[in-house]
Amino acid sequence: VIQIHEDDLDEQRDFPAFVMDLAKSSLSMFLEDRLGGQPAGDKRPVLPSSEAIALLKAVMAAAQALHESRPALIHRDLNPNNILLMPDGRWVLADFSLAKFLPTAVVTTTFATGSHQGWGTDTYTAPEQWQDFKRTDQRADIYSLGVLIWEMMSPSWPPFDRSCLMLPGVLEAVVLKATQRSRELRQSSVEQLVAELSDAVQPTSVPQDAGT
């Protein structure tokens, strides 16, 4: 998770600001630089599998840390523009403008974030986030991570389409589960998603030339 070093949010009302780590680029920019010059065809160019998996696990580790913090925090806008590359090669999660703390006590019908009906980034946003943004939980982030796995591992062109994932069978099952329309059918935690992804990308599960 990106680090904030200093802020004046409590003292400054007119122009509040904070100082945080300076990144080299976003994941969107990184992929454009690495893959944008490759010829287009029936298959979309993607990163080598080992690199994509390492990146995904770094992002999921950040999301898991947020969900397991006290109080728990959900991001609600996990997408390549908010995943940043640091000068030392680390990938971090940033942009918490849509984030929400989850209550530790029993949720009452009056608890909700004060915001509009629906916010998010198209394609990556869980369906319930458009329908009832105020009462989303950590499974909204799991949906976004499922789409991100597809984007990093599949040669199929956007937009994201559950009927045409072009992934190895075991990995496809992980993405299909993470992106179920009903959040009750998704993985219950990022930890579970990480475990299922790790099992799916064992050498026996993914062809040697996948992701190249």
C-alpha positions in Angstrom: 0.0 0.0 0.0 1.4 3.4 -0.9 2.8 5.3 2.1 1.8 8.8 3.2 4.6 10.7 4.9 3.0 14.0 6.0 -0.4 15.7 5.8 -2.2 18.8 7.0 -5.7 17.4 6.6 -6.7 18.3 10.2 -5.4 21.9 10.1 -6.0 23.0 6.6 -9.5 23.5 5.4 -9.1 25.4 2.2 -6.3 23.5 0.5 -5.7 20.3 2.4 -2.8 18.1 1.1 -0.6 15.2 1.8 2.9 14.0 0.8 3.2 10.4 -0.4 5.6 8.1 -2.2 6.5 9.1 -5.8 5.8 6.4 -8.3 7.4 5.8 -11.7 4.2 4.9 -13.5 0.8 3.2 -13.2 0.1 -0.4 -14.2 -1.8 1.0 -17.2 1.2 3.0 -18.4 3.6 0.1 -17.7 1.6 -2.3 -19.8 1.3 0.2 -22.6 5.1 0.8 -22.6 5.9 -3.0 -22.4 3.2 -4.3 -24.7 1.8 -1.4 -26.8 4.4 -1.8 -29.6 3.6 -5.4 -30.2 1.6 -6.3 -33.3 -2.1 -6.6 -32.8 -3.8 -9.8 -33.8 -6.3 -12.4 -32.7 -4.6 -12.6 -29.3 -3.7 -9.7 -27.1 -0.1 -9.5 -25.9 0.4 -10.1 -22.2 3.3 -10.2 -19.7 5.1 -13.5 -19.1 3.2 -15.7 -16.7 5.7 -15.5 -13.8 5.9 -11.7 -14.0 2.1 -11.3 -14.1 1.6 -13.7 -11.2 4.1 -11.9 -9.0 2.4 -8.6 -9.8 -1.0 -10.0 -9.0 0.1 -11.5 -5.7 1.6 -8.1 -4.7 -1.7 -6.4 -5.4 -3.7 -9.1 -3.6 -1.4 -8.8 -0.6 -2.2 -5.1 -0.4 -5.9 -5.8 -0.6 -5.7 -8.5 2.0 -3.8 -6.2 4.4 -6.6 -3.6 4.0 -9.3 -6.2 4.6 -7.6 -7.6 7.7 -6.7 -4.2 9.3 -8.7 -3.0 12.2 -11.0 -1.5 11.3 -11.2 -3.2 8.0 -10.9 -1.1 4.9 -12.2 -1.9 1.4 -10.8 -0.1 -1.7 -13.7 -0.2 -4.1 -11.7 1.0 -7.1 -9.1 -1.7 -7.8 -7.9 -1.1 -11.4 -4.6 -0.7 -13.3 -4.7 3.1 -12.9 -4.5 2.7 -9.1 -1.7 0.2 -9.1 1.6 2.0 -9.1 5.2 1.0 -9.8 7.7 2.3 -7.3 11.4 3.2 -8.3 12.6 0.1 -6.4 10.4 -2.2 -8.5 7.6 -2.7 -5.9 4.0 -2.6 -6.9 1.7 -0.7 -4.5 -2.0 0.1 -4.3 -3.0 3.7 -4.3 -6.0 6.1 -4.7 -8.3 5.6 -1.8 -10.9 8.1 -2.8 -13.7 5.5 -2.9 -12.4 3.5 0.1 -14.6 2.7 3.0 -14.0 1.5 6.6 -16.1 -1.4 7.6 -17.7 -1.2 11.1 -16.5 -3.7 13.7 -19.8 -3.8 15.4 -23.0 -5.3 14.1 -24.1 -3.2 11.1 -27.4 -1.5 11.6 -29.7 -0.4 8.8 -28.6 3.2 9.4 -24.9 2.6 8.7 -23.8 3.6 5.2 -21.1 5.6 3.6 -22.4 9.1 2.6 -22.0 9.0 -1.2 -23.9 8.8 -4.4 -25.8 5.6 -5.5 -22.9 4.1 -7.5 -19.3 4.8 -8.1 -16.4 2.8 -9.6 -14.4 2.1 -12.7 -16.3 0.4 -15.5 -15.5 -3.3 -16.1 -13.6 -3.6 -12.8 -16.5 -2.7 -10.5 -18.7 -5.3 -8.9 -22.4 -5.2 -9.9 -23.6 -4.5 -6.4 -21.4 -1.4 -6.3 -23.6 0.2 -9.0 -26.8 -0.9 -7.3 -26.1 -0.1 -3.6 -22.6 1.5 -3.3 -23.2 2.3 0.4 -23.4 -1.3 1.5 -20.6 -2.9 -0.3 -18.1 -5.2 1.5 -14.8 -6.9 0.8 -16.3 -9.1 -1.9 -16.5 -6.0 -4.2 -12.7 -5.9 -4.2 -12.6 -9.6 -4.9 -14.7 -9.0 -8.0 -12.2 -6.4 -9.2 -9.3 -8.7 -8.5 -10.9 -11.4 -10.6 -11.1 -9.0 -13.5 -7.5 -8.0 -13.0 -6.4 -11.7 -13.0 -8.1 -12.0 -16.4 -6.5 -8.9 -17.7 -3.0 -9.9 -16.7 -3.2 -13.6 -17.8 -5.6 -13.8 -20.8 -4.8 -13.1 -24.4 -8.5 -12.2 -25.1 -9.2 -8.6 -26.0 -11.3 -6.3 -23.9 -13.9 -5.8 -22.8 -14.1 -8.4 -20.0 -16.5 -11.2 -21.0 -17.1 -14.1 -18.7 -18.2 -16.2 -21.7 -14.8 -15.8 -23.5 -12.0 -15.7 -21.0 -9.4 -17.7 -23.0 -7.7 -19.0 -19.8 -6.6 -22.5 -18.8 -9.5 -24.4 -17.3 -8.5 -24.2 -13.6 -7.6 -20.6 -13.8 -10.8 -19.8 -15.6 -12.8 -21.4 -12.8 -11.0 -19.0 -10.3 -11.9 -15.9 -12.4 -15.5 -17.1 -13.0 -16.0 -17.6 -9.2 -14.4 -14.2 -8.3 -16.6 -12.4 -10.8 -20.0 -14.0 -10.0 -22.8 -11.4 -10.1 -23.9 -12.6 -6.7 -21.3 -11.7 -4.1 -22.3 -14.7 -2.0 -20.9 -17.0 -4.7 -17.5 -15.4 -4.8 -14.4 -16.3 -2.7 -15.2 -15.1 0.8 -11.8 -13.5 1.3 -8.7 -12.4 -0.6 -6.7 -15.1 1.3 -9.0 -17.7 -0.4 -8.6 -16.1 -3.8 -4.8 -16.1 -3.4 -4.8 -19.8 -2.4 -7.0 -20.7 -5.4 -4.8 -18.6 -7.8 -1.7 -20.3 -6.5 -3.2 -23.8 -7.0 -4.4 -22.8 -10.5 -1.0 -21.5 -11.7 1.1 -24.5 -10.7 3.3 -25.7 -13.6 1.0 -28.6 -14.3 -2.0 -26.2 -14.6 -0.6 -23.5 -16.9 1.0 -24.4 -20.2 4.7 -23.3 -20.4 4.0 -20.8 -23.2 0.9 -19.3 -21.5 1.3 -15.5 -21.0 4.1 -15.2 -23.5 
